[in-house]
Amino acid sequence: MFTQKELEIICDSAKKIISEVAIFIRTEKNKVSKADIEQKGLNDLVSYVDKTAEMRLVEKLGQLLPLATFITEESTIENKKSAYYWVIDPLDGTTNFLHGIPHFAISVALVHKEVPIIGIIQDVMRDDSYSAYKNGGAFLNGERIQVSQSTRVLDSVLGMGFPYSAYENMDSVSKSVNYFLRNARGLRRIGSAALDLAYVAIGYLDAFHEVNLKAWDVAAGICIVQEAGGIVQDFSAKNNFLFGGEIIASNPNIAKELQGLIYGFYIDS
């Protein structure tokens, strides 16, 4: 396991690499045509920007840490777990990107034995870098951040995601939307799970939950939320949130109340 100082150095070096790739994405934002867009599945879009961004990240991060393998969304390199592996979403919020909505991010995590130990989320258009490393705290552009202090779901602003292709959980999603619209201060669906998690870490959102997510959507955010003092769990209050496809991230004060509600909507229904 790396020392805390080594993690800090790796994190700082990775942030520079990610910032350079963010410049490329911003440069290409208005150049993508309909002919450049591929459909991987229902409402699951990709362009050369995602793929090129991923290849650049893989190349540079591979040079930074040759011992690590990769789990990536676009599979531009063989997906393979090892003791250390990078988990990469080169463009989280592709639909926003392709429709000109300026809310999308690069999400990169270094994972050690299923635990994210470095997390970096780069808000591409705002040029904001959320980052954390194990036991080192969480930061926005170098300034320490922490989760909110709300004590009730009733007083909280919540983020969530809606399924865009897998609709088997729609009844449960509808139940949660109906409840939180009536029993929370606000409900937001912004279009990037990575940025939703970053917003929990800094306290813009009091909590976030979603189902049918992939590891590259959440790995970096898990580390950042936890290092910002937040709680991350799955719908059953266990730790199967990296590869389990479901996640709740919140401040500690509302974690138990929120998990109980979401368990009722999705699991015990």
N, C-alpha and C positions, 0 to 999 in steps of 0.2 A: 504494500500500500504506500502511496506517495505521502510524504510529509505535508503538513499544512503549507509550508513555504513553497514547496514544489508545486502544489496545487495552485497556489496564487500565481506563480510564474507561468504555468501552463494556461491558466484562465486568461491572464493578461495577453499572452501571445495569441490565443485563440480569438479574443475580442478584436484584435487588429486584423486578423484574417477575415473575420466575419464582416467587419466594417468595410473592407475593400470589396467584398462581394455585394454588400448592400449598395455601394456606389454603382456597380454594374447593373443591378436590378432597377435602380432609379433611372439610369441612363436609357434602359430599354423599355421603360414603362409605356411610352407613347409610340413605340415602333412595332408592336405586335399586331399582326393582321389576323383575320379569321382563318386564313390558310395556315397560320402557324399554330393553331390550337388543335390539340388532339383530345379525344374523349376516351379515357381509360375505362370508364363505366358510366352508369347513369349519374349525370350531374357531377362527374369526377373529371375535371379538366386539367390539362397540362400543356405547357408550351416549351419552346427551346430555352426560354429564360429559366424555368425551373431546372431543366436538365443541365444547362451550362453552369448555373450557380452551384448545383450539387457537385459537378465534376471539379470545379475550382475549390470548393470546400474540402472535398476528399483529397485532392492533390496536396493542398497546403497543410491540412491537419495530419495527413499521413507523413509528411516531412517533419512536422512538429513532434509527433509521437509514433515512431515506426512500429512499436510493439502492439498498438491498438488496431482492432478490426472495425468494421462499420456495419450499422443497420441504417439504411437510408430509404426514403420514400420512393424515389424514382429508380432505385436499383441500378445506378450507373456503375456500381461496383458490387462484387459478390457480397450478399448479406451474410454475415458470419459473426457469431458471438465468440468471445474469448474472455480472458480474465478482465481485460479492459477493452471497451468498444465505444466508439462514437455513435450517437443516435442523431440523425440529421433530417430535418425538414427544411429544404432550401427556400421554400416560399409557402408559408402557412397563411392561407387566405387567398389562394389562387383565383377563386371566383371574384373576390373583391378586386384583385389586381387586374384581371382581364376586363372588368366592367368599369375601371377607372375610379373605384372607391379607394381612397388613400389610407387603407387600414390592412396591412399585411406585414409579415415578419419572417425573419430567419430564426430557426430554433435549433440549437446545437447543445447536446449534453455528452459528457463523458461518464460512462457507467462502469462501475466495478462490482462484479458479482451481483448484478440486478439492482444495485443501488446507484442512483445518479449522484456523482460526487462533484461535478461541475455542471453548471447550467448557464446558458447565454441566450437571451432573446433580444434580437435587434429589430426595433420598430423602424422599418426601412424608410418611410416617408418623414417621420419626425426625427430620424437619426438619434434615437434614444437607445441606450444599451443597458438592459437589465442583466445582472450577472450575480452569480454566487458560487462558492466552492465550500465543500464540506467543513463545517465548524468554523467558517470564516465570515459568516454574515452575508447579507444580500444588499445589492447596490443598484442605483440608477445613475449612470454616468459618474460613477465613483463616489456618490453620496449614499450613505447607509439608508435603507428603507425598512419598514416594518408593516405588518398587517394592521387592519383597523381594530377598533376596540368596541364595536357594537355588541350588545349583550342579548339581543332578541332578534329573531328572524323578522318580526314585525317592524323593526326599525332599520332593516338592512336593505341595501341595494344588491341584487343578485344577478349574476350572469349565468347563462346556460346556452347550450347549443341545441339545434334542431337537426334531426336526421335529414340527409340530402339524398340518400339512395337506399338505406336499409330501414324499412318502415315497420318492422315487426314490433317495435316498442312505441308505436304512435299513441296507443291508448294511454300508456303510462306517461308519455311526454305531455299529452293533453291534460291529464290529471294534475301534473306538476305545474303546468302553465296556469291552469285555472286557479289552483290554490295560491300560488305565489303572486299572481296579479291581485288577488283579494287580500292577501295576508303578508305582504312585504312592502317596503317603501317604494321599490321599483324593480323591474325585471328587464334585463338587457340581453339582446342577441346581436353580437357585433360582427361575427364572421371569422374570427381567428382564435382558436382555443389557446394558442400560445400566448397571445396578448391578453386574453381573459385571465389566464393564470398570473401573468405579470401584473395585471391590475389588482388581483387579490393580494399579491405580495406588497404592493405599495399602498394598498388601502383604498383605491378608487372603487373597487368592488369589495363587498364584505364576504362574498362567497361565489363559487362557480361550480356547476356540475354538468356533466354530459355523459352520454352513453355512445357506444360504437366508435370510440376513438382508437387511434393507433399509438404505439410507443413514441413515434417521432412527433406526434402532436403534443405530448405531455411531459416527456422526459426532462427537458430543461426547466419547464415550469415547476415540476415537482421539487427539484433542488432549490429553486429560487424561493418558492413559497415556504418551504420548511426552514430555510435559513433566515427568512423574514419573520419567523415566529409562528407560522401558520400550521394548520393540521391538514394532512392529505390522507384520504381513505377511500375505499371503494364503498359501494352501496350497502354492503353487509358489515361495515366497520372493520374490515380487515385490510391487509396490505397488498392486495392483488390489483394495484392500480397502474403499474407500468405497462404490463402486457394484457391486463384483464379486460380492457375495453370500457371501463367505467371509472369515473373519478368524481370525488367531492373535494374541493379545496376551500378552506375558510379560515377565519380567525378562530382561536381556541374557544372563545366564549359561546359561540353558536354551533360548534361542531357537532355536539351530541344531539341537540334539537333538530338540526338540519338533516343529519344522517337518519334519524328516526322517521322523519317525514318522507324522505326520498326512498328509504327502504319500503315504506308502506305503498308508495306509488308504483315502484318498479318490481319489487320482489314479492311482497306479501299482498298480492292483489289478484 
